Each structure stands twice: as C-alpha cells, then as structure tokens.
Amino acid sequence: MKVKPIILCGGAGTRLFPNFKKSPSKQFIDFGGWTLFGKTLDRIINPIFDSPVISTNKIYEKLVRKILKKKNIKKFKIILEPVKKNTAPAIISSILISEIKMNQPVLVLPSDHYLPEIDKFNKILKSNLLNLNNSNIFIFGVKPKNSNSDYGYLLSKKIKKNISKVIKFIEKPNEKSAKKIILKKGSWNSGIVLARKDSIINNAKKMQSFLFNCCLNAVIKSKLKKNTISLNKKYFNKIKAISFDYAILEKAKEINSIQLNLTWSDLGSWKEIFNVIKSKTTQVYLNKNTFYRPWGNYKNFFKGENFLLKELTIYRKSSISLQKHHHRSEHWTVTSGKPKITLGKKFFFKKKNDNIFVPKGTIHRIENIYNKPVKIIEAQLGGVLKETDIVRYQDVYGRVK
C-alpha cells in the first residue's frame, strides 16, 4: 500500500518576521526559483507515495495551487482550516478524510523544512513501513550537527533490532543543556511523523477525545468543492490550539524514533537561511554583489519580497555610523568577533551566535574595538530596502550631512 503524504502548510513567518504586519510565510518565500513547499513536493514525487493531502488555510490556497501546478501535480486534496489551531488539529482532521484507508501508512511532512537528500530519506522511510501497526507512531530524529537551541530534542533507547523507543521529549533547551543531550545521543526532533491512519485515530481517541470529536465533526460537516475540503467552522472553533507533540506524542506509549543522518533544517532563523543560500552562491555572483565601505564591506546574498539578506564585515578598530532607518527593521546574527552594539540609549557587547533586533526608527551602531574582524548576518525587513534609507547622526568618516 502506498504512503499517503500529509503536508502541513498553514504556518506563518512569525519567527523570521516578528512584529511585521505582512509576514511572508516561510514555506512560500521564493529563494531564487525555489520554495520550501516546492521542495517538499519534490520529496513525494516517487512511486512509494500516493497523491498528497495539503492542510492549509484560505489565505494560502492560491499559493498552494500555484506551486502544485508548477510541479505538475494534478491529483491532490486541499484541506482548508477556518482558523489556525496548530499541528494536532491539522493532522487529525487530515487523517480523517475518507480517501485515506484505515490501515494506510501516512507521512506527515511540515512544508517549511529543508531536506535535500531525497533518495536517502525515502530509502529510510521505506525500510520502516513494515514496523507500523495500529498503535505505534514513529517520529524522525535528526543526528545533531551542533547544539542548536532552536530545536526540540528526542532521547531514545533501542528496544528491538531496528526500533528505538522515545523515552523523552525536550522542548528547545538552552545551548548548555543541548550539549548534554547530544552527549546522551539525543536527536533533533524533525516534526516528521510516520504512522498508520488507524494508529493516529486510536491514540487521538485515547489521549484527546474532545479534540478528536471536534475534528471528526469538522470533517463530517465540511464542504467539498472539487478537490478542496473546507472544514466546518463551528466545530473547528471549539478546538484549543495545541501541537501534535503535546497532544499525542508526549502522552502516547508507543512512540518510536527513526534516526536520520542527513542534511536537515527547519530554516527557522536567518542564520540557517543564510547558510543554505551561501552554499548555493557562486563566487562570480559574490564579486558583483560585494560593496566596500570605510569600515569594511557588505555582501548582498539575496533579495526577496520585503527582505534583503546580507553579510557585514566590520574591520578591526572600525565602526558603522550611528544611524536609523525610516522604512526597515533589521535582524542581526553575530557569526564572528565581539561587536559593541548601540541600540537607542543603551550599548552592550555581543558574541558569536547572539541575535539583535533593531526596530524601525531606532538609532543603532555596530563598533569593532578589537583586532578580530566582526561578521554579522543582517536581514533587512521592510518596504524600502535601499542605502538611501539611512539617517546618520555620528560618523568617524565624515559622512554626516
């Protein structure tokens, strides 16, 4: 029996675009001819997969259809949520549609993950299908590349030859705790779930009976138009927003893990997005997009809708001007050095991997008082992303007008 992919496609870009009124959803951002949703669809163009089910909401329907058409995927079902209620209602509602057979294996895929090693992933997936039954659920754990505090973690122990049982979920620990978890052979929690339909139903009935019944009624009372199912608003509104991890995985008894030792990221930070884009950037492109200033240089890596991604290098004993912007905010991630940051009336020092948010209209400055160059990833967010949107107050290079 083929695997039914359920693609979760209803999230907003709030982690990348905090306090930004028109946040582009991460899964639909065009990173130069490709989107994360499109890459997710690429992973299911394989004979082991049945036609996909895409769980989203009305505001994204046109974008979903546009990318499905671009990928030439003609057979699919779109499930429209009336309101966002997190991943548990999205998964359970999707599972309940009649075209998924009761004992059919289902693969739940977040649409905003970067996982380029498709063949390797599908081979691991296929090898685990015979382990599925009507009560167990498998979560994919990724072998950590570093002690990233932006991810949740799994701790597992082997119970059979090819099966490891999850003994603990850890939600986004700090870096010190993450290092300890990795020493215990912990994995990043990818959020990718594999199970049979009847197993998810059985666990949902047992762990979340009210949630399950609301989802069931939202599906039964839904409106079907061509290949689109609009869930019933009355019943779906009764649901409390909750993640699938909290609702089911952390409560159920038979939760197992599948280890992935491959490239994976949920691209939840500008640093991760920068690293992916940088890996695809040619030297010819960089040569054309490197701009030199008295304090150092900046490289424009990518311009998207309402955002610009660049890398700043501030030389030793150098400083950008004390400045502000009328039309943009900025997110900084320190990747090298120890910059002195001025933000409003305060100043402080930052180190590698620290983040700084510069709200629109806030006076700010980066200074490098040490010998080692400072490198900062800068994501500019706003309607005007030009060098002309700089108001200088102090500048050691005489650029204040």
N, C-alpha and C positions, 0 to 999 in steps of 0.2 A: 504494500500500500504506500502511495506517495505521501511525502511530508507536506502538510499544509502550512505555508508561511503566514504568520500574522505580523504585520508591520505596524508598529506604533508610531504615529505620525502627527500627534496633536500638540507637541510641546512648543513653548515659546522660547525666545532667545534671551531670557532674563538674566542668566548667569554672565553672558557676554555683554549684554546691553542694559545694565541696571539703570533705572530712572530714565530710560529712553522711551519716549511715547510710542514710536513706531518701530518696535524691536523686530528686526528680521528674524524669522525662525531659523535656527542653525541648520536644520536639515534641508532648507531650500536656498541657502546662500550659494550663489554662483562663484565658485573659486576658480574662475578661468576655464569655463567649459565643462565643469563637473560639479555636482551637488552630492551631499551625503545621502540624500534619499535616492538619487540615481545610482550611487554606488551600492546601496542596499539592494536595490532591484537587480543589479548585476549579479549579486551573490545567489539569487534564486532562479537564474536562467540556467537550469540544469535538469536533466531527466528525473532526478530523485524528487523534484518538487512539483506539487500541484499548483494550481493558479492561486495568486496571493489574495489575502484579505488585508485591506488597509484601514486601520482605525484612525480617524482624524476628526476634525470638526468643520463646520460650514465655511469658515473664513479661509481654510486651506484647500477646499475642494478643487478649485480651478488649477491651483499649482500642482496638486496631486495628479489630476488628469493630464495636464500638460507634459509632465515628466513620464507618465505611463505611456503616453502617445509617442514621445521621443524615443523611448526604449522598445517601442513596437509590442507592448504587452496589451493584448486585446481582451483576454479573459481575466476578470478580476471582480472583486466585490469591495465597495467602499462603505464603511460604516461611519455614519456621522453622529457624533455626540452633540447634544444640545448645549452642554456646558462642560468645562474641563473638570474632571474628577480624579485625576492621577491614574496610575497604571493598573491598579486592581480592577476597577470597573471597566476599563478599556479592554483588558484581556478577557475577563469573564463574559462580558457582552459579546465579544467577537467569537469566543469559543461556542456560544450557544446557538449560532445560526445553523439552520438545518442542513446546509450543504456540506458541513464537516461531519463525517461519520463518527459514531460514538467511540470506536477504538482506533481512530486515525491519529498518527503522530502529528503533533503541532510544534512548530518552531516559532517562538516569539522573538522578534527582532526589533530593537529600537532603531529608528530611521536615521539617527544622527551620530552613528559610530563609524569610525574609520578602521576598516579591517581588509587590507588589500590582498592578503594571501587566500584567495577564494578556494582554490583546489585543495589546499591543505585543510582548510576549515571544513569543507564538505566531506572530505575523507574521514575526518574525526567524527563528524556528525553521523555519517552512515554506519560507522563501526559501533555506535552506541544504540542504534534503533532496536536491536533485539533485547536490550536490557529494560525496555519500557513495559510497565504493567498498569493496572487500573488504580494504583495508589501512590506510585512514586513520581517525583518531579526532579529533573536534572537542571542545574544551573551551571553555566560555563564560567570557570575561573581562569584568569589570565596570569601567567607567570610574571611577577612584577619586574620591571626594568629599573625601578628606583622606588624610594619610599615616598610615593606621591600621597599627599594628604587630601587630595580632591576626590579620591576614590574610596568606595566601601571595600571591605576585605572579607574573605572566607577562610575559615580554618576547617580542614577536613582530615579524616583518617580512613585508611583503606580497610574495607570490610570483606571484600571479595577480590578475586584476581584483577578485574578491570573496573571495580566500582569503589568509589570513595564517598563516605557519608559526611555531609556538612555537620560539624559539631558546634559551630559558632559563626554568627554574622557580626561584623564590626563596622559601624557606620562612620566613615570619614574620620579616622583617628588623626591626631597630630603627627608630625614627622617623627618624633622620638618613639611614639607608640607604634607607628607604622614599621619602623626598623626592627622592633622586637617581633612584630607579627611576621615579617619576612623571614627572620631567623627561625621561626617555627614552621617555615614552609607555607605560609599563608599566601593566598592568591587575591588579585583584584577581582571584585565582583563585576562581571561584564554586563549583567542585566539581561543576558540572552538565555532564554528558557526553552527546554525541550521536555515534552510530556505528551501523553495521550489525552485526548479530549475527555474521556471518562474519568481520568485521574484528577484533572483540574476541577471537574464538576464535583467529584466526591470530596475533594479537600475543601472546596469552597462551601459546600453544603454544611460540612462539619465545623469549619472554622469561622465562617462568615455567612450565617444563614440569612440574615436580613439583607445584606449586600447581594447575596446570590438571588434572592427572590425579587428584589428590585430590578436587577439586571435581566432576569428572566421575563418579567412583565414588560420591561422596556423593549425587549426584543419581540415578544408576542404582540404588543400593541404598536409596533413600529410601522412606518410607511415604506413600502417598497416601490421604487421607480427605476425601471431598467436594472442597472447593476448597483443601485445605491439604496442602502437601508438607513433610514432616519430614525434613530431611537426615540422612543416616547419620552417627551419632556417631563410629564407628570411623575412618572416612576423614577426616571434618572435623577431628577432634582432631589429626591428623598435620600440619595446616597451621600454618605460622608466621604470627602476626598481622602483617599488612602492609597499608598503604594502597594504593589503586589508583594514586595518583600515583607512589609509589616503585616499585611492582611493574611497572607498564606505561608510564605516560605519560612518565616521565623517561628511559626506555630506548628506546622505540619511535622510528622515524624519521619517520613521517608523522603528527605531531601538529599540528593546526591550531587556530586560535582564532577564536571568534565574539565580536565586541565588543557588549556591552550598555551602552547609555547610559540607564539607568533606575534606579529605586529598588530597592536590594537590600541585604540584611544577613543574616548568619547568626545574629544576636541572641545572640552568644557572650559578651556582657558585660551587666552590669546597666545600664550607661550606655545601651547600644543599646536594650535593652528599655524603659528609662525614656523614651527619646526617642520610640519608637513609641507607647507608652501616652499620653505627654504630648500628642502630636499629635492624639489622639482624645478628649482630656479637655475637657469644656466648662467655661466659667467658673462656671456655676451649681454644678457638682459641686465645683470647687475652693473656692468660697466656703463650702460646707458642710463641707469637709474640711481647712480651714486652722486651725491651733491656735497661739495666741500664748503665748510664754513670756518671762520677763525678758530672756533672752539673744537673742531673735529669734523665729522661728516654724518650724513644720514643716507640710508638706502631705502628707497620705496620698493617694497616687495610685492604689494598687491593692493589694488583699489577696488572695493566692492560698493554696493549701494549704501550710501551714508557711512561708510567706514574706510579708513586707509591704514594699512599695516606697514610699519617701517621699523628700522633698527637705527638707533642713535649710538654713536661712539663719541664720547667726550674725552679729549686728550688730558694728560696729566697737567695739573695746575690750571685748568681751564673751566669755563662756565658759560652756559647759555644766558641770555639776557633775562632779567626779571620782567615777566610778561603775563599777559592774559589773552583770552580769545573770546570774541563775541558769539561765535556760531558753533563752537565744538567743545566737547569734553574730551579728556584723554585718559587712557588706562596705561600705566607703565608697569613693566615687569623687569626687575634688575637681573641681568644674566652674568655680569662680571663687574668687579670693583665694589667700592663703598661710597656711593654718592651722598652728598649733603643736599637734602631736599628742602626747599622753601615752599610752603603751602599756606597762603593767606598770611597771617601774622606769626605763624609758627615755623620752626625749622627742626629737622631731625635727620639722622643718618640711617641709611638702609643698606641691606646686604643682598647677596645673591638669592634669587627666588622670591624676594619680597615684592609685594604689589602696592601700587599707589594709584588712587583715583583722583583726577583733577577735574572738578566740576566746571562747567561752562561759566566764564566770567570770574574765575578765581585766579588771583595773582600767584605765580609759581616760578620756580627756577631749579635747575639741576647744576650743582657745582661738583667738580672733582678736585679736591685739595691734596690728593695723594698722587703717587707716581704711576700706579697701575691704571690703565685706561678703564673708563666706565662704559659698559654696554647696556643699553636699555631697549627692550621691545616696546614700541609705542603703537597703541591702537587709537586712532582719532575717530570720534563718533560725532556726526552732525551733518547738517545740510550743506555747509560750506567748508571744504577741506583744502584750503589754499594757504600758501605762505603769507598772503596779503592779510589774513585774519590774525595778525599779531600786533598787539599794542605793547610797546616796550616802555618800561619805567626806568630801568638802570641797565647799562651795558658797558662792559670794560673795553669794548671795541669801537665805541663812539657811534653806535647805530641808533641812538635815541634822537628822534626828531624834535 
